[in-house]
Amino acid sequence: MIAHPPVLALVLASTLSALVMVPTFVFALRLLARWDPSSGNEEQLKLEKTTYLVSTLVAFVAVVELASLAAFAFNADRMAVLFVGAMCAVGTLNASSYGFPTLVAKIAVFFAAFVWLVLDRTDNKGRDYPFILQKYWGILLLALLVVLDAALQLAYFLDLKASTITSCCGKLFGDAGLGAGAELAGIEPRLALVLLFGGLAITIALSFGTARSRLMGRLLGLASPAMFAIAIAGVISVISVHVYEQPHHHCPFCLLKREYGFFGFLLYIPLFAATGSGMAAGLLSALPARQSLSDVLPPLLGRLSILTISGFALFGGLSLWKIMASRLTLM
Amino acid sequence: MTALSRTRYFLDFAVSSLLRRRWRTLSLILVYSCIVALLGSVLLFGTALRREAATQLSTGPDIVVQSMIMGRHDMLRAADLDALRGLRGLRRGEARLWGYLYDSSAAANYTLMANADTAPGEALVGEGVARARKLEPGKLLFLVSPAGKFLKVRVKSVIAPKSALISSDLVLLNEADLRAFFSVAPDLYTDLALFVANPREVATIAQKGAIRLPGRRFVTREDLTRSYESLFSWREGLVLVILAGAVIAFAIFAFDKASGLSSEERREIGILKAVGWDTSHIIAQKLIEGGLVSGTSFLIGFILAYAHVFLFRAVLFEPVLTGWSTLYPRFRLTQEIDGLQVTSLALLTILPYVAAILVPVWRTASADPDEVMR
């Protein structure tokens, strides 16, 4: 293991999160089995009282996990100097077989935590615990993801050795390589752009209808993660090359470097926020209607769709600007 | 009421509530700031040291070639450099002659190196050597070799302190003086320094060189940078692990402070509940209090750490983080704050604090009004 301070901080964060989520998981199981709002017995009162603690704890974990995704990516980039062959975060993540699975788990935790936080906020607005059961099913899922993430991350950091020879992003995202990265890099630029901007147009159109139509909201919930995947594919195949002004450099991680003005953060933060809020809006539209939330839900959905629209629009606008301003001409 | 104005009222209430318990808040902030300052010093000092090493290495040769015999370092011959000339991409190569000398009068090790610009009978000395032997330009330096040979040279100048991390223990001599002093044959050298035109070709040139000169060790600058990076990170991590005890003690302290409610506080919560606050409001208000304490302490602690490292040269950690030597260089650290280090520091200090107060805060907030007012 490399006892680098950011590594210690990340391990502390994920261990604390996992430690918090284990008792929370047990409580969620008990609540799902015993919850009975019509009853006034002592156990029900106790359950109701403890939900405040659980909400606070899970919100704490969710916020920690949101911050640790950014720290993880940034740290991977910074640690690249330690490995032979690594030039950016890709090399560091590739230095152990747990690297990319950890990143994927972190992204999954990010979205699950984001959606759960919105659900919790909505549920707290209603006086009659409108979505309490859904929220606790969510905690079961989130707890599993958080523990999985902590375990993968620990395995990853334990497995890292300074003498490892790894491969750089040019290999993983090269036009001639094998595997998913190379496949994405090889997508025809015109097709990637059509998919990207077509997808953005559809997703934004769905967001506009979310506050009025539950169907549109549900579709947005499905479209947002799909849009996320398309956007990442677009970054790899066409946006990155325009930023680097180099037709064979497809890496989505080098964008996070200082050399490119931290453009990656500018691009990814709106993308992650928009995807998360789109998924949250989708979930809220799919849940059964509740009388106690009839005044609260429409403005909330409105705010979520504004976040989705502005996030995706910002992502699209920045990509378009980079492609137009680039001195590289592919088409 | 808009969300913004509600947050403002909460903040207002939290500040006045913290001020009502002035001494408790102050003691908490004091301990909290010390923890941040302690951990922050380690992180800031580590970053500055790593940056310093990287800057120094960036001016050195791209590849160093050493001869090995039975796994130990051996001298090279001038012919070895000729064998490498003509390697495509190699801009310049030079054979270097240098060695170590233990000086019993100062109880220190010097690095003696041949320098083409130094005239016979003259020497350039590093800042550490000048300090240990109280030298200044014009003064005489006397050295005794392990074989008992005597060397008298006049100090021409002291090497500029901006490269002190590397040059502190250095004595630059004329080549003939150095050979005579150590009785080294004329065509023997310590190592070869190679400079490569294109940094991307360094690895390939090292490989090609190793084919021409089998049995020699080729160390690239990247290897050295990596070793330094690992070494400093490891030391930093080690100190942090040792300090983990302090962080745990602090978390217990915070837990204890948050758990113990004074009768006045109980009454306050009872009144708040009686006038219509519910549990989540009180939790929010208490967390805002925690946030204010954390923010203030983090800021104070970080400023203290900054002052400790850059104004007082990290007196508490210097021996552990830099290593120890009689001629340890006195160098100025480049002042630098790095976003990742600040985030790490926040995760390492604020996280344990918040985790420690969550349960006590909830217990306080969920108490029944009649129970707490009784």
Interface residues (C-beta under 8 A of the other chain):
Chain A: I2 A3 H4 P5 P6 V7 L8 A9 L10 L12 A13 L16 V20 K49 Y52 L53 S55 T56 L57 F60 V64 A67 S68 A70 A71 F74 N75 R78 V81 L82 F83 V84 N124 A162
Chain B: V42 L43 G46 E222 T225 R226 E229 S230 S233 W234 E236 G237 L238 L240 V241 T279 S280 I283 L287 G339 L340 Q341 T343 S344 L345 L347 L348 L351 P352 V354 A355 L358 V359 V361 W362 A365 S366
